[in-house]
């Protein structure tokens, strides 16, 4: 199993002080976090895309390119690219350039996105939300496999035997599909024979098993070998020396972020009992001691038999030193134990 981290470069207010970290400092901290993850032998680092004041990253490929110059081994991926509101040609060119800079370590996780602010920003109609993603994914996949593309659709000018450069090191270039709680997205990923990154950021993980089953069944029906298609699980987490410290460190930031999002989306108030339930063995969050996180990763592997696990430590703008310590524990304690239990060598 590949083990990694993802983030959105949060710049939300500190719940204790109300201070908002400057975006330049958050990005500097983020590059240190990626560099440490690489030094510790973690496999993947993903950066997501948002266009809101509480996130510093709207252009993941740019930040990942800076990380490419400071790392040697770790794979660098978006998490996710909001493809429906972007231009697939520019997305491909950006990540092909990242692949060249990193000498073949780049990936794209493409998804429709869980926030919608990028659609009005770039002039797209939300009524076309699903169609935009499907159409642009079709073009992106053609770009990833051929240097000359003929293509037409409803939401972009056609291409007629158009050369698209630069070409990446990897051929074909790896494209994953990011899936939340939408079964048709799992079907689409399986039917296309693409790797699936499944976000489990709430509820009971075992309830997501049907998504993975549906994905693999759809792949088989389309003539793909499900055993050859990786599944990734993306979840929230935080690691400290002991369980109570992890919970006490993480809770104020989770409560702040989930409370603000909840008010936007009409969710029930976020409470400490709910937080504790989510970090329990049957919950979605990986918050606890190294051994608790090890046990939970292995327990979920029994459910999903997945090939990749990415954890988001920065739910809210947690202090950089605590994120770095969490990465250190992940890389030096959790990852070796998980790899040993699963008989997987470090990459």
N, C-alpha and C positions, 0 to 999 in steps of 0.2 A: 504494500500500500504506500502511495505517496502521501506525505504529510506536509502541510503548509499553512499559510496564513493569508487572510485577505483583510482589506480595510477600505474605507471611503475617505480617509484623511479628514476626520471630524474636526470641526472648529466650533463646537457648541459651547455655551457658557459653562464655566466650572460651577457646579451646584452649591459649593460652599462659599465662593467669593464673588460669583457673577462675572468674573473676568473671562473674556474671549481671547483665546490664543491668536496671535498674529498669524496670518496664512503662511508667511515666509518661514516663520519658526516651525510651524506644524510640518511643512514640507521638508525642512532640514531634519527634523526629528524622524520623519517617515523614512528618509533615505538611510539614516542610521539603523532603523529597525530592519530594513531590507538587508543591509550589509551584514548585520548580526545574524539574521536568519541564514544567509548564505554561508557565513563562517562556521555556523553550527551544523551545517549539513542538512538543513531542511530542504524540501524538494521544490516547493512552489510558493510564489508570492503573488497575490492578486490585488489589483486596485480597481475599485468600482468608480462609477461616474454619476455625479449629481450636479445640479445647476441651482443650488440653494445656498443661502448665506451660512448654513451650519456645516458646510463641507468645503474643503480646500481644493478638491480635485474635480475639475470638469473635463480634463483632457488626460486620461490615464496613460496613453501612449507616450506623452511627453515626460511624465514622471518616471515611467518604467524605463525610458531611454536613459534618463539620468542614472537610474539604478543599474542599468546594464554596464555603465562605465565603472561602477564600483563593486561589481560582483563577478563571479567566475563560473558558478555551477547552477545556481537556482533558476528554475523556469519562471518566466515573467508573463503574467496573463492579466487581461482585463477581468473585471468581476462585478458587474457585467458591462459590456458595451450596449448602450441603448440604441439598437440598430434602427428601429422604426423612425427615429428623428434625426438620423445621420445619413451621410452619403456613403454607400458601400465602397465606392472607388477610393474615397479619401481614407476611410477606415482601413481598407486593405493596404493602401500605400503607406500609411502610418505604421501599421504593424509589420509590414514587410521590411520597412526601414529599421524598426526595432529588432526584427529577427537578424538582420545583417549586423547591426551594432552588437548584439548579444551572441553572435555566431551560432544561431539556431536554437535559441531558448525562448522564443516568443510564442504566445497563443492568444486566441480570442475566445472569450465566453460571451456569446451573443444572446441577448434576451430582449423582451419587450419593455422591461423596466418596471419597478414597483412604484416610482414617482412619475408624474406626468408633466413636470414643469418644462422639460425640454421641448415638448411638442409645440406649444404656443411660441416659445422662444425662437424656434427655427421655422415657424410658419406652417405647421402641420395641423390637420383637423383631427381631433380625438375620435371622431366618428369613424375614422379610417385606421384606428389603432392596430387591430389585428391584421388587416390587409397590408398595411405598411410593413409590418415585421415580416410577414410571409414573402412578400415580393422582394424586399431588400435582402433577405436571407438567400433567396434564390440567386440573386446577382452576386452576393459575396461568395457563395460556394463556387460559382463559375469562375470568378476571379482567382480563387485559391487554387484552382487546378489547371488553368490555361492562361498563357501570356497574351492571347488575343481573344476577344470576347465579342460575340454577337448576342444581343439581348434587348428585349423590349418589355415595358410594363406600363402601368397607369400613372405612377407617381414620380417617375424620373424620365428624363430624355433617353431615347434608345441608344444603344451602342451597336455599331456596324463594323465588325472585324477590327475592333479598336485595340491597339496594343496598350497594355497597362504595366507600368514599371515604377519602381524597381521590383524585381522578383526576389522572394525570400530565399533563405538558405534551405528551409524545409520545403519539400515538394511531395505531396500537397501540404499546404499550410494547415496546421491544426485549428479547427473551429469546433468549439463545444456549444451546446445549447443550454442556457440557464433556465431552469424550471422552478416555479413556486408551487402553488396549489391548484394548478390548472391541468387536468388530465389530457386535454388535446395537445398541450405542449409536449408532454411525455410521448404521446403517440407520434407527433411530428418528428421528434428527435430519433425515435426508434426506426420509423419508416425511412428517414433519410440516412440512417446508418451513422449518426453522429454521436460522439460522447455526450452524456447528460450530466450537468451539475445541478443537483437537487438542493434547494435551500430549505432547511428545517430550522426555523427560528422561533417556533412556538408549538405548543401542543405536545402530544405523545409521539415520539419518533416511530414507534411500531405502526402507527396509523398511516404512515407514508409508504409502507411496504407495497401496497397496491400500485403506487406510481411506478416503482421500479419493476414490478411484475409486468405492468402494462407496457412499459418501455421495452423490455426484453421480448415480450410477446409480439409487439408491433415490429420490432426488428426482424424477428424470425419470419413473420408473415411476409415481409418485404424482401426476403431472401438474404438477409444479413446474418452473420454468426453472432449471436448475443455474447458469446464468450470473448469475442474480440473487441467488444465495445465497452470502454471504461464508464463507470458510474462514479461521480464525485458527490460527497455530502458537504454542504457549507452550513456552519452553525456558529452561534455566539459562544464565547467562553472567556475565562480568565483563570490563571494559575498563580497560586502563591504557595508558600511553604506549608501552610496547613489550611484546612477547609474553612475555618472560621475567619481567618485573615482574608482569604480570597473573597468570601461572601461580603465581609464588612467593607473591603476595598471597592468592590464592584457595585454594590447595591445603590449608592447615591447616584451614580452615573446612569445605571440602568433605569432607575426610577425617574430621573430627569428626562432622559431621551424618550422612554416609552410613554411617560406622561404627556409630553408635548405632542408626540405622534398620535397618541390616543385622543387628545383634544381635537386634533385635525380630522381624525377619521371616525370619531364617535365610539371609540373603544371604552370599556369600563375602566375605572381608575386602577392604576398599577400599584400594587401593595406588596409589603414584605412577604406575606404568606404565598402570594402568587410567584414572587421571585424564588422563594425556597422550593416551591413545587417544581419550577422549571429547571432548577439545578439538581433535583433529586435524581436517583437512578433512572426513573421513567420519564423524566423531563427532557426538553430539547437542549438546554444550555450546559456547557462544559465548564462549570465554575467550581473550583475546589482545589484540593491538593493534587500533586502530580499523580499519586496512585489512584485517586478518584477519576481523574481524566483518562488515565490508562485503562481502567476498568470499563469506563463508559465507551471509549472508542472501540474496544474489543467486543463489548456487548452489542454495539450497533453493527459491527462487522458481521456478527452472527445473523443479524436480521437482513442486511442488505448485500453482503458479499461485495462491497464496493472497493474500488481501486484507488480512491483519493479521498482525503479528508482535509478540508480547509477550515480554520477557526478564525473568527473575528474577535480579537482581544479589545479593540478600541470602540466599544459601544458607549458613546460619549467620549469627551476629550479627557481621558484618564491621564494622570501624570506620566510623562515620558519615561522616567526611571522605573515606574511600576510596569509599564508595557515592556520595557527592555528586560526586566527580571522575569516576567511571564514568558517572553520568548526564550530566555536562557533556560528556564526550567523545561520548557517544551522541547528544546533542542537537545539538552543534555540528559534529561531523565525520561520524559514521556516518549519521545521518538525512538530511542534505543530499545526501550522495553516493548513497545508495540511491534517494532520490526522483529525483535527476537521471538515474540509470541507467534507472529505470523510467518516466521521464516523468511523475512524479506531483508535483503542487503540494502544498506544505505546507498543512495545514488551519488 
